[in-house]
Amino acid sequence: SSGINAEWPLRPGDQGHVVNIASMLGLMPLQGQITDYCAGKAGAIHALAQLRNQHAHTNVHFTAVCPWFVRTKLIAGIEKETNPMEPEELVRAAIQGIREEKDVVMVPDSARP
């Protein structure tokens, strides 16, 4: 076994919830020079989907949280162009998605591709 499975072996009876904060940009293209970022986020979303399939027989759940832009230092200077959400909005949506055992949580929901 290699990669994630070698580092994280599941035993019978294990339970839990794996959450990955990705980005809506991993699900849809955006103008600009951010190919690496979008590809990395898409890879994170799909890796989690593969883990979900691989461990479907267990009591471990997997949720990819895909926000639009969130007001952080990362987007300083482009707030007007991106209309970012507050971090608290992302946290509330992520917690709700975890409670509902959603596979993917898109925040805001109105920004679905």
N, C-alpha and C positions, 0 to 999 in steps of 0.2 A: 504494500500500500504506500502511496506517496501523497504529498501535498496536504491539503486540509484534512483528509481522512486519517493520515498518519498522526497528525497532531491532535486530532479530536475524535478518538474512537468512541462510538456509542455502545453502551452496554444495555442488556435487557433491563427494562424498567426505568431507564433514563427518561427524564422529561424536561422541558424548558422551551424557551423561545429565543431564536436568533434574530436579531434586528440589524439590518444594514441600512445606513443612511446613504443613499445614492443621490440621484438627481433626475428631474424630469428630462434633462438634456441627454440622459442615457436612453431615452425613449423616442426623442424627436430631434431633428436637426435644427440648428440655429445659425444665422448668418455670423460670420466672423472667423477669426483664427483660433478656434478652440477645439479642433479635431481631437487632440490628445485627451482633453478633459472629457469630451462626449464619449469617446471610445472606452476610456477607463471606467466611466460610470455605467455604460452598457455592459461591459464585462462583469462588473460587480453585480448588476441585476441578474444577469444570466447565470453566473456562478451560484447565486443563491437559489435560483429556480432549479438548477441541477441538483443542489443539495436537498431541496424540498422533495424532488422526485426520488432521489436516492434513499431518503429517510422517511418516505411516506408511511411505512409500516410501524413507525415509532410514535411516541408521544412528544416529539419535538416539532415545534412549528417554526416557520421561517417567514419573515416579513421584510420586504424591501420598501423603504420609505423614500419617495421620490418628490422632493419639493421643487418648486420653482425657485426663484432667487430669495434668499433669506438675508435680512439685514445683518451683515457681519463685516469684519475688516476685509474679507476677501473681495467684496464688491464695492468698497469705498471708491467714490468718484463716479459710479455708474448707476446710482440709485434712481435717478430720473428716468433712465432708459429701461430699467428692469422692474420698477414698481415692486420692490421686495416686501415680503411679509416679515413680521416680527418673529424672533425665535420662539416665543411662547406659543404662537399659532401652530408652528411646526410640531412642537412638543405635544400639544393637545391632540392634534390629528394623529400623531404617531401612537400615542397611548390608546386612543380609540381603536385604531387599526389593529393593535396588538390584542386588545380585549376581544375584538371581533374575529381574531385569527385570520385577517386578510393576508393574501399573498403579496399584494402591492397596494401601497397607500400613496395616492397622488395628492399633493397639497399645493395650491388649493384645488379642490375637486373640479372647479370650473375650468381649469387649465388643461384638462385632459386632451391628449393629441388626437 
